[in-house]
Amino acid sequence: MEKRDVAEAIIVNNKNEVLLQKKTLDYLTVPGGYWTVFGGEIEDGETPEQALKREVKEEIAFNINKFKLSKIKDYKLPTAFYGKRYIFEGLFDQEISSIILKEGAGFAFFNISEINSIKVDPLCLEVLKEYFQEQQSLITKKRN
């Protein structure tokens, strides 16, 4: 198994919907047709932040500037890769028409109930559920 650290982006709009990418059927590490967050491998000499910016630009031609590191998780894909996942939260503050899809089969914004009704990569789904639970906790704290 090969060590491969990755940078991933939970990109949200002002409605707290998450931007996801639909993988092509021939994609190797995520089941084809499944939805996942944007991001990818951290190349030699790159910081996780640099990799995130590069990957998002390569995949949807978006310059992500408003982001923060949310968490670091270990991962392991059987018979493939293992490493660290640097998970960032970022803000999408442009029109959706400004997105130019360069990789994958599609993209869309989803809220939590929609995410629960589509095929999402299991590793990604875990992180998205954590994100929405944390957001709900923040809302509850503000109300009290």
Helices and strands as residue ranges (DSSP letters): E 2-3, E 6-12, E 18-22, E 35-36, E 38-41, H 48-60, E 67-76, E 81-91, G 96-98, E 106-110, H 112-115, H 122-143
